[in-house]
Amino acid sequence: MKIKISKDYSKTPGGRFKSEGAYSGEDFRESILFPKYNEAKKAGDTLIVDLDGGYGYGSSFLEEAFGGLARKLHDKSILNNIKIISDEEPRLIDDIKKYIEEAL
């Protein structure tokens, strides 16, 4: 199972919260990431999240989406069930892992 943020959500991700405008990390987590994560886990699949194709990601978007997912799930196995990929900005993969680990 795969999410390509630029195709399945937005090429221009926004800030942290819905109250800050469109395409927030909070909205992405609630509307796409959390449901797809649960669907993949239930099916025994790894959820692949592709960051390529967008016009940049703010740390607030990424922390709220992925750190927020970890806070919501309280599940240390999250890093075994989700794989972040990016050829364009590979440094973001480590940032996201850090947000997940810090949230747990």
WORA-V670056 format. One record per pair of residues at least 24 apart in sequence whose ideal C-beta (glycine too) atoms are under 10 Angstrom apart, sorted by the first residue. I is the first residue (numbers start at 1). J is the second residue. If there is no record, write none. Layout:
i->I j->J
i->I j->J
//
This chain:
i->1 j->36
i->1 j->37
i->1 j->39
i->1 j->40
i->1 j->41
i->1 j->43
i->1 j->45
i->1 j->46
i->1 j->47
i->1 j->48
i->1 j->49
i->2 j->36
i->2 j->40
i->2 j->45
i->2 j->46
i->2 j->47
i->2 j->48
i->2 j->49
i->2 j->50
i->2 j->83
i->2 j->85
i->3 j->28
i->3 j->32
i->3 j->33
i->3 j->36
i->3 j->37
i->3 j->40
i->3 j->47
i->3 j->48
i->3 j->49
i->3 j->50
i->3 j->51
i->3 j->82
i->4 j->48
i->4 j->49
i->4 j->50
i->4 j->51
i->4 j->52
i->4 j->53
i->4 j->54
i->4 j->85
i->5 j->32
i->5 j->33
i->5 j->49
i->5 j->50
i->5 j->51
i->5 j->52
i->5 j->53
i->5 j->54
i->5 j->57
i->5 j->61
i->5 j->65
i->5 j->86
i->6 j->50
i->6 j->51
i->6 j->52
i->6 j->53
i->6 j->54
i->6 j->55
i->6 j->88
i->7 j->50
i->7 j->52
i->7 j->53
i->7 j->54
i->8 j->32
i->8 j->36
i->8 j->49
i->8 j->50
i->9 j->33
i->9 j->54
i->9 j->65
i->10 j->54
i->10 j->55
i->10 j->61
i->11 j->53
i->11 j->54
i->11 j->55
i->11 j->56
i->12 j->54
i->12 j->55
i->12 j->56
i->12 j->57
i->13 j->51
i->13 j->54
i->13 j->55
i->13 j->56
i->13 j->57
i->13 j->58
i->13 j->60
i->13 j->61
i->13 j->62
i->13 j->65
i->14 j->57
i->14 j->58
i->14 j->60
i->14 j->61
i->15 j->58
i->15 j->60
i->15 j->61
i->15 j->64
i->16 j->58
i->16 j->59
i->16 j->60
i->16 j->61
i->16 j->62
i->16 j->63
i->16 j->64
i->16 j->65
i->16 j->68
i->17 j->60
i->17 j->61
i->17 j->64
i->17 j->68
i->18 j->64
i->20 j->60
i->20 j->61
i->20 j->64
i->23 j->54
i->23 j->61
i->24 j->58
i->24 j->60
i->24 j->61
i->24 j->64
i->24 j->65
i->25 j->57
i->25 j->58
i->25 j->59
i->25 j->60
i->25 j->61
i->25 j->62
i->25 j->63
i->25 j->64
i->25 j->65
i->25 j->66
i->25 j->67
i->25 j->68
i->25 j->69
i->26 j->60
i->26 j->61
i->26 j->64
i->26 j->65
i->26 j->68
i->27 j->61
i->27 j->64
i->27 j->65
i->28 j->61
i->28 j->62
i->28 j->64
i->28 j->65
i->28 j->66
i->28 j->68
i->28 j->69
i->29 j->61
i->29 j->64
i->29 j->65
i->29 j->66
i->29 j->67
i->29 j->68
i->29 j->69
i->29 j->71
i->29 j->72
i->30 j->65
i->30 j->68
i->30 j->69
i->30 j->72
i->32 j->65
i->33 j->65
i->33 j->66
i->33 j->68
i->33 j->69
i->33 j->72
i->33 j->82
i->34 j->65
i->34 j->68
i->34 j->69
i->34 j->72
i->34 j->73
i->36 j->82
i->37 j->69
i->37 j->72
i->37 j->73
i->37 j->75
i->37 j->78
i->37 j->81
i->37 j->82
i->38 j->73
i->38 j->81
i->40 j->81
i->40 j->82
i->41 j->73
i->41 j->75
i->41 j->77
i->41 j->78
i->41 j->80
i->41 j->81
i->41 j->82
i->44 j->81
i->45 j->81
i->46 j->80
i->46 j->81
i->46 j->82
i->46 j->83
i->47 j->78
i->47 j->81
i->47 j->82
i->47 j->83
i->47 j->84
i->48 j->82
i->48 j->83
i->48 j->84
i->48 j->85
i->49 j->82
i->49 j->83
i->49 j->84
i->49 j->85
i->49 j->86
i->49 j->93
i->49 j->96
i->50 j->83
i->50 j->84
i->50 j->85
i->50 j->86
i->50 j->87
i->50 j->88
i->51 j->84
i->51 j->85
i->51 j->86
i->51 j->87
i->51 j->88
i->51 j->89
i->51 j->90
i->51 j->92
i->51 j->93
i->51 j->96
i->52 j->85
i->52 j->86
i->52 j->87
i->52 j->88
i->52 j->89
i->53 j->86
i->53 j->88
i->54 j->86
i->54 j->88
i->54 j->89
i->56 j->88
i->56 j->89
i->56 j->92
i->57 j->86
i->57 j->89
i->57 j->92
i->57 j->95
i->57 j->96
i->59 j->92
i->59 j->95
i->59 j->96
i->59 j->99
i->62 j->92
i->62 j->95
i->62 j->96
i->62 j->98
i->62 j->99
i->63 j->95
i->63 j->96
i->63 j->98
i->63 j->99
i->63 j->100
i->63 j->102
i->63 j->103
i->64 j->99
i->65 j->96
i->65 j->99
i->66 j->95
i->66 j->96
i->66 j->97
i->66 j->98
i->66 j->99
i->66 j->100
i->66 j->103
i->67 j->96
i->67 j->98
i->67 j->99
i->67 j->100
i->67 j->101
i->67 j->102
i->67 j->103
i->67 j->104
i->68 j->99
i->68 j->100
i->68 j->103
i->69 j->99
i->69 j->100
i->69 j->103
i->70 j->99
i->70 j->100
i->70 j->101
i->70 j->102
i->70 j->103
i->70 j->104
i->71 j->99
i->71 j->100
i->71 j->102
i->71 j->103
i->71 j->104
i->72 j->103
i->73 j->100
i->73 j->103
i->73 j->104
i->74 j->103
i->74 j->104
i->75 j->104
i->76 j->100
i->76 j->101
i->76 j->104
i->78 j->103
i->78 j->104
i->79 j->104
//
